[in-house]
Amino acid sequence: MNKSLQKALARELHPTYDVRKSYEWNYRNGPLFKGPYPPPRKIRKRVRLLDFELNSPLGIAAGPLLNSDWIRVYAKLGFDLLSYKTVRTRSRSSNPKPNCVFVETRGPLTDDRLNETLQTKSRPPTRLREISITNSFGVPSRNPSVWQEDVQRAKRYLDKGQVLIVSTLGSAEYYPDTPSFIKDFAQSAAKAREAGADIVELDLSCPNSNAAEGMIYLDPNFSGAISKAAKAELGAVPLFIKLGNFWKREQFESVVKANAPHVNGIIGINTVKMTVLDENMNPAIPGRPQSGVCGAGIKPSGLQFVRWLYETRKMNRYDFVIIGVGGIMTPDDIGEFLSIGIDAVEVATAAMWDPYLAYRYYRSHS
Ligand SMILES: Cc1cc2nc3c(=O)[nH]c(=O)nc-3n(C[C@H](O)[C@H](O)[C@H](O)COP(=O)(O)O)c2cc1C
């Protein structure tokens, strides 16, 4: 290994997204990765995911990859399931900054702690394991003509064994009644297919949105109707849905049952909605008494979700693939999630601070 890569790997944090700046700034100027890139990998065994053969079972969840520039960099860094941040059928600007704020979780947020009020961190973390954030972007989107062209560009950056997921969302603020909202959700999926997405993912679980769509994933009938309508638009292109964490097992089972006939994959979890206050006891994200928490602290919720999903898939002989997300920060975390028997894992927060995670995982597992 050359000296500069060795030196880079010795450093734990390499932020690629500047949390002090706006989403728009990061969209235009990011990612801040300066290199060096790891050497090409020797792929001994590919990983099957539906009809795809991946170089590894590691990807990046919808969020950190704001556009094709981000996808180009992270594909070169060895992440193999790359998710294009959630887009809509109409343009929407981002919520103002701050969009990401560091949160003090004081260890893992176990089930019994999810009702706690959390505080922001007084100092930026220096270790990956200490990074939990709360984020709120409002799911910004370019116009479809812009993001569709950019998705095509992103696809050209992928190597053999890499796959592009495009995450989409319906917009309740423009389509408030249920039938037209469902139609808009399906249209967003259709536009992602048109653009050349290998897989289309529906964000059914964004906890930050102002609109009714925020908690769709908790409603079996509503989420099932959206999945069904989207699947009808996709033909042979696989459909994934992104769910959030559940407090009640029965509710979880009903939602999975309602969606299973329509989907090829289930991803979870999204950020966990909690109360986060700053040092003046104001909401960490101005105007949002509750906001989504992600990163190291939510690992117990992420693990519980995939354990439940694995069990219910087995018991009911469902054939969807399972992608685990939530609190995965290190190669050991990746191994722990995969050992449950799920098909692949994705990271969001870790990728923003450790773009070398894919390479670290490759080195420790090959
Ligand atoms: C900066 C950022 C932006 C995000 N944006 C989206 C999004 O657009 N759509 C989505 O489904 N999830 C979004 N998420 C949630 C992640 O996909 C993921 O589910 C969550 O962060 C938990 O994973 P983590 O603990 O590895 O961060 C975002 C997360 C982060 C950190």
Ligand as a Chemical Component Dictionary entry (heavy atoms), coordinates in Angstrom:
data_LIG
# 
_chem_comp.id                   LIG 
_chem_comp.type                 NON-POLYMER 
_chem_comp.pdbx_formal_charge   0 
_chem_comp.three_letter_code    LIG 
# 
loop_
_chem_comp_atom.comp_id 
_chem_comp_atom.atom_id 
_chem_comp_atom.alt_atom_id 
_chem_comp_atom.type_symbol 
_chem_comp_atom.charge 
_chem_comp_atom.model_Cartn_x 
_chem_comp_atom.model_Cartn_y 
_chem_comp_atom.model_Cartn_z 
_chem_comp_atom.pdbx_ordinal 
LIG C1  C1  C 0 -27.546 13.449 5.245  1  
LIG C2  C2  C 0 -28.636 12.427 5.187  2  
LIG C3  C3  C 0 -29.657 12.565 4.260  3  
LIG C4  C4  C 0 -30.663 11.608 4.179  4  
LIG N1  N1  N 0 -31.609 11.709 3.200  5  
LIG C5  C5  C 0 -32.460 10.655 2.967  6  
LIG C6  C6  C 0 -33.302 10.646 1.831  7  
LIG O1  O1  O 0 -33.302 11.563 1.002  8  
LIG N2  N2  N 0 -34.117 9.569  1.660  9  
LIG C7  C7  C 0 -34.141 8.498  2.528  10 
LIG O2  O2  O 0 -34.883 7.536  2.313  11 
LIG N3  N3  N 0 -33.348 8.509  3.632  12 
LIG C8  C8  C 0 -32.504 9.545  3.855  13 
LIG N4  N4  N 0 -31.640 9.503  4.923  14 
LIG C9  C9  C 0 -31.696 8.356  5.861  15 
LIG C10 C10 C 0 -30.650 7.288  5.524  16 
LIG O3  O3  O 0 -30.886 6.706  4.273  17 
LIG C11 C11 C 0 -30.610 6.167  6.579  18 
LIG O4  O4  O 0 -31.805 5.463  6.517  19 
LIG C12 C12 C 0 -30.424 6.679  7.991  20 
LIG O5  O5  O 0 -29.523 7.751  8.013  21 
LIG C13 C13 C 0 -29.889 5.589  8.921  22 
LIG O6  O6  O 0 -28.625 5.148  8.496  23 
LIG P1  P1  P 0 -27.249 5.632  9.201  24 
LIG O7  O7  O 0 -27.395 5.382  10.657 25 
LIG O8  O8  O 0 -26.184 4.820  8.508  26 
LIG O9  O9  O 0 -27.117 7.074  8.889  27 
LIG C14 C14 C 0 -30.652 10.485 5.050  28 
LIG C15 C15 C 0 -29.632 10.376 6.008  29 
LIG C16 C16 C 0 -28.628 11.315 6.076  30 
LIG C17 C17 C 0 -27.527 11.150 7.076  31 
# 
loop_
_chem_comp_bond.comp_id 
_chem_comp_bond.atom_id_1 
_chem_comp_bond.atom_id_2 
_chem_comp_bond.value_order 
_chem_comp_bond.pdbx_ordinal 
LIG C1  C2  SING 1  
LIG C2  C3  SING 2  
LIG C2  C16 DOUB 3  
LIG C3  C4  DOUB 4  
LIG C4  N1  SING 5  
LIG C4  C14 SING 6  
LIG N1  C5  DOUB 7  
LIG C5  C6  SING 8  
LIG C5  C8  SING 9  
LIG C6  O1  DOUB 10 
LIG C6  N2  SING 11 
LIG N2  C7  SING 12 
LIG C7  O2  DOUB 13 
LIG C7  N3  SING 14 
LIG N3  C8  DOUB 15 
LIG C8  N4  SING 16 
LIG N4  C9  SING 17 
LIG N4  C14 SING 18 
LIG C9  C10 SING 19 
LIG C10 O3  SING 20 
LIG C10 C11 SING 21 
LIG C11 O4  SING 22 
LIG C11 C12 SING 23 
LIG C12 O5  SING 24 
LIG C12 C13 SING 25 
LIG C13 O6  SING 26 
LIG O6  P1  SING 27 
LIG P1  O7  DOUB 28 
LIG P1  O8  SING 29 
LIG P1  O9  SING 30 
LIG C14 C15 DOUB 31 
LIG C15 C16 SING 32 
LIG C16 C17 SING 33 
# 
